[in-house]
Amino acid sequence: MTLKKILKIFNYFDASLVCNPFSPSTRLRKNDGENMSQYKYLQIIRSLLHLVNHTIPDIAYAIDYI
């Protein structure tokens, strides 16, 4: 599975691109916007973990943080 395919599956294909996907000084806060089911959240995280383990190890820190 590719990152493009994951983004399309979860409707995030039009998300903004950044050079540095995650800064170590970033503080996460509670989402006040649209709710997401726990099942969908887990699907996204599992898909990203698959990429970390098999194709894109440079996103490992960001995925581990969330």
C-alpha positions as CSV (number, residue, x, y, z in Angstrom):
1,M,0.0,0.0,0.0
2,T,1.3,3.5,-0.9
3,L,0.9,6.7,1.0
4,K,-1.2,8.1,-1.9
5,K,-3.5,5.2,-1.7
6,I,-3.9,5.6,2.1
7,L,-4.6,9.3,1.7
8,K,-7.3,8.6,-1.0
9,I,-8.9,5.9,1.1
10,F,-9.3,8.2,4.1
11,N,-10.2,11.3,2.1
12,Y,-7.0,13.2,3.0
13,F,-5.6,13.4,-0.5
14,D,-6.0,17.1,-0.7
15,A,-4.1,17.7,2.6
16,S,-1.4,20.3,2.7
17,L,2.2,19.2,2.1
18,V,5.0,20.2,4.5
19,C,8.7,19.8,4.4
20,N,9.0,18.7,8.0
21,P,6.0,16.5,8.8
22,F,6.3,16.9,12.6
23,S,8.3,19.1,14.9
24,P,9.5,17.6,18.3
25,S,8.3,20.7,20.0
26,T,4.7,20.3,18.8
27,R,2.1,19.9,21.5
28,L,-1.0,18.0,20.6
29,R,-4.4,19.2,21.8
30,K,-7.9,17.9,21.9
31,N,-9.7,18.0,18.6
32,D,-12.5,20.5,18.8
33,G,-13.5,19.9,15.2
34,E,-15.1,17.0,13.4
35,N,-15.3,13.8,15.4
36,M,-13.8,10.6,14.1
37,S,-14.7,7.1,15.1
38,Q,-12.2,5.2,17.1
39,Y,-12.3,2.4,14.5
40,K,-11.4,4.8,11.6
41,Y,-8.6,6.4,13.7
42,L,-7.2,2.9,14.3
43,Q,-7.4,2.0,10.6
44,I,-5.4,5.2,9.7
45,I,-2.8,4.6,12.4
46,R,-2.4,0.9,11.3
47,S,-2.0,1.9,7.7
48,L,0.6,4.5,8.6
49,L,2.5,2.0,10.8
50,H,2.6,-0.4,7.8
51,L,4.3,2.3,5.8
52,V,6.7,3.0,8.6
53,N,7.7,-0.7,8.9
54,H,7.9,-1.4,5.1
55,T,8.4,1.7,3.0
56,I,8.8,5.1,4.7
57,P,10.8,4.9,7.9
58,D,11.3,8.7,8.1
59,I,7.7,9.3,9.3
60,A,8.2,6.9,12.3
61,Y,8.7,9.6,14.9
62,A,5.4,11.4,14.0
63,I,3.4,8.2,14.0
64,D,4.9,7.0,17.3
65,Y,4.0,10.4,18.9
66,I,0.3,10.1,18.0
